[in-house]
Amino acid sequence: YTYGENYPLLTSDIVDVLSLYKDGDVVVDISDTSFVNYSAVSATGFAYGGAIYNTGKITNGIINSQFIGNYISSVNSNVVNQSYVSYGGAIMQNGTRFAITNSVFKDNYAGGYATGYGGALYGGYTDITGTLFEGNYVFSTTTDTSRGGAIYGYATNITDTIFRNNGIRNSAGSSKYGGAIYTKIGRASCRE
């Protein structure tokens, strides 16, 4: 499938079914598309990708697209298990290596009563080039650890990308790692 200005976006009001959810061998390419104010809210503790939750292939990547005001959150105050996590305010990518090129991630967030990982992007095996990450954040209203105000990544390569005003907004006593980027492995070449 290809999503662009001439193709409809998928939407749903069912908890944990997001604007675009793909699993397995389905191939998704995204170009010249805006994802604005999408959300996924979980009352059970785990939440994945405010606009996109992908565990399949994105072959050509995400090109010239915008992700603005998307969020992922756990809203149940009875959830006090530190293993619960909100993954990726705009995108949760857990499939094959993919690229993000010349795109904008602005004012996205991940968090709630659980740990927040990746205010804009939670992704593995991601190559990011010429992209703006601005005003994204993660938060937790508990003492949980939050990581990656803009990006929580592993094997992430970042080139010619701007990070501006991203951060972590946790409660007192909680751990905070990576106001803009938290990565396990990979390399970064960033500029402003």
C-alpha positions as CSV (number, residue, x, y, z in Angstrom):
1,Y,0.0,0.0,0.0
2,T,1.1,3.6,-0.6
3,Y,-0.3,6.4,1.5
4,G,-0.2,9.9,0.1
5,E,-2.5,12.9,-0.5
6,N,-4.8,10.8,-2.8
7,Y,-5.2,7.9,-0.4
8,P,-7.3,7.8,2.8
9,L,-5.7,7.3,6.2
10,L,-7.0,4.4,8.3
11,T,-8.7,5.5,11.5
12,S,-10.3,3.7,14.4
13,D,-11.7,4.5,17.8
14,I,-10.9,1.0,19.2
15,V,-8.3,1.1,22.0
16,D,-4.8,0.2,20.7
17,V,-5.9,0.1,17.0
18,L,-4.1,3.1,15.5
19,S,-4.4,5.3,12.5
20,L,-2.1,2.9,10.6
21,Y,-1.3,-0.5,11.9
22,K,0.6,-3.0,9.8
23,D,2.0,-6.4,10.8
24,G,4.0,-9.1,9.1
25,D,4.7,-9.1,5.4
26,V,2.5,-6.1,4.4
27,V,4.6,-3.4,2.7
28,V,3.9,0.2,3.5
29,D,5.4,3.3,1.9
30,I,4.6,6.7,3.2
31,S,5.3,9.9,1.3
32,D,4.0,13.5,1.3
33,T,1.5,12.6,4.1
34,S,0.5,14.4,7.3
35,F,-0.5,12.7,10.5
36,V,-2.0,15.3,12.8
37,N,-3.5,14.8,16.2
38,Y,-3.7,11.0,16.2
39,S,-3.6,9.2,19.5
40,A,-3.7,5.8,21.1
41,V,-4.8,5.6,24.7
42,S,-4.6,2.5,26.8
43,A,-6.3,1.7,30.0
44,T,-4.3,-1.6,30.4
45,G,-0.8,-0.1,30.6
46,F,0.8,-0.8,27.2
47,A,0.4,1.6,24.3
48,Y,2.1,1.6,20.9
49,G,2.5,4.4,18.3
50,G,0.1,7.3,18.3
51,A,0.0,7.5,14.5
52,I,1.8,4.4,13.2
53,Y,2.4,1.1,14.8
54,N,4.4,-1.0,12.4
55,T,6.0,-4.5,12.8
56,G,6.3,-5.2,9.1
57,K,8.3,-3.6,6.2
58,I,8.4,0.0,5.2
59,T,10.5,-0.5,2.1
60,N,11.0,3.1,0.7
61,G,10.6,4.6,4.1
62,I,8.8,7.8,5.2
63,I,9.6,10.7,2.9
64,N,8.5,14.4,3.1
65,S,5.9,13.7,5.7
66,Q,4.7,15.5,8.9
67,F,3.8,14.1,12.3
68,I,2.3,16.8,14.5
69,G,0.5,16.6,17.8
70,N,0.3,12.8,18.0
71,Y,0.5,11.0,21.3
72,I,0.4,7.7,23.1
73,S,-0.6,7.3,26.7
74,S,-1.7,5.1,29.5
75,V,-4.5,6.7,31.5
76,N,-5.3,4.3,34.2
77,S,-4.0,5.5,37.6
78,N,-4.3,1.9,38.9
79,V,-1.5,0.9,36.6
80,V,1.6,0.9,38.8
81,N,3.7,-1.7,37.2
82,Q,7.0,-0.4,35.9
83,S,7.0,-2.9,33.1
84,Y,4.2,-1.0,31.4
85,V,5.4,1.4,28.7
86,S,4.0,3.9,26.1
87,Y,6.1,3.4,23.0
88,G,6.5,6.2,20.3
89,G,4.3,9.3,20.4
90,A,4.0,9.3,16.6
91,I,5.6,6.1,15.4
92,M,6.4,2.7,17.0
93,Q,8.5,0.8,14.4
94,N,9.6,-2.7,15.3
95,G,10.0,-4.2,11.9
96,T,12.8,-4.2,9.4
97,R,15.3,-1.4,8.8
98,F,13.6,1.7,7.4
99,A,14.4,5.3,6.6
100,I,12.9,8.7,7.5
101,T,13.9,11.5,5.1
102,N,13.0,15.2,5.0
103,S,10.2,14.9,7.5
104,V,8.9,16.9,10.5
105,F,8.1,15.6,14.0
106,K,6.6,18.3,16.1
107,D,4.8,18.3,19.5
108,N,4.3,14.6,19.8
109,Y,4.5,12.8,23.2
110,A,4.6,9.4,24.9
111,G,3.8,8.7,28.5
112,G,1.1,8.8,31.2
113,Y,0.9,6.5,34.2
114,A,3.6,4.3,32.6
115,T,7.1,4.8,31.4
116,G,7.4,6.9,28.2
117,Y,9.9,5.8,25.5
118,G,10.4,8.0,22.4
119,G,8.3,11.2,22.3
120,A,8.2,11.1,18.5
121,L,9.7,7.8,17.5
122,Y,10.4,4.4,19.1
123,G,12.2,2.5,16.5
124,G,14.8,0.0,15.7
125,Y,17.1,-0.1,12.7
126,T,16.2,3.4,11.5
127,D,18.1,5.7,9.2
128,I,17.1,9.4,9.7
129,T,18.2,12.1,7.3
130,G,17.3,15.8,6.9
131,T,14.5,15.7,9.5
132,L,13.3,18.1,12.2
133,F,12.3,17.0,15.7
134,E,10.8,19.9,17.7
135,G,8.9,20.1,20.9
136,N,8.5,16.3,21.4
137,Y,8.7,14.8,24.9
138,V,8.2,11.8,27.1
139,F,6.7,11.8,30.6
140,S,5.6,9.7,33.5
141,T,3.4,10.8,36.4
142,T,4.9,8.0,38.5
143,T,8.5,7.3,39.5
144,D,9.1,5.3,36.4
145,T,12.1,5.9,34.0
146,S,11.5,7.8,30.8
147,R,13.9,7.7,27.8
148,G,14.3,9.7,24.6
149,G,12.4,13.0,24.4
150,A,12.3,12.8,20.6
151,I,13.8,9.3,19.8
152,Y,14.2,6.0,21.6
153,G,16.2,3.9,19.2
154,Y,18.5,1.0,18.7
155,A,20.8,0.6,15.7
156,T,19.7,4.2,14.7
157,N,21.7,6.3,12.3
158,I,21.0,10.0,12.3
159,T,22.4,12.5,9.7
160,D,21.8,16.2,9.1
161,T,18.9,16.3,11.4
162,I,17.8,19.1,13.8
163,F,16.6,18.6,17.4
164,R,15.0,21.6,19.1
165,N,13.2,21.8,22.4
166,N,12.7,18.1,23.0
167,G,12.7,16.7,26.5
168,I,11.5,14.7,29.4
169,R,8.8,15.9,31.9
170,N,8.8,13.3,34.6
171,S,7.6,13.5,38.2
172,A,10.2,14.1,40.9
173,G,12.2,11.0,41.9
174,S,12.0,9.4,38.5
175,S,15.0,8.6,36.2
176,K,15.4,10.5,32.9
177,Y,17.7,9.5,30.0
178,G,18.2,11.3,26.7
179,G,16.3,14.6,26.4
180,A,16.5,14.4,22.6
181,I,17.9,10.9,21.8
182,Y,18.2,7.7,23.7
183,T,19.9,5.0,21.7
184,K,21.4,1.6,22.5
185,I,23.6,1.1,19.5
186,G,24.2,3.1,16.3
187,R,25.8,6.4,15.4
188,A,24.6,10.0,15.3
189,S,25.7,12.9,13.2
190,C,23.4,15.8,14.3
191,R,23.5,19.5,13.7
192,E,21.4,22.6,14.4
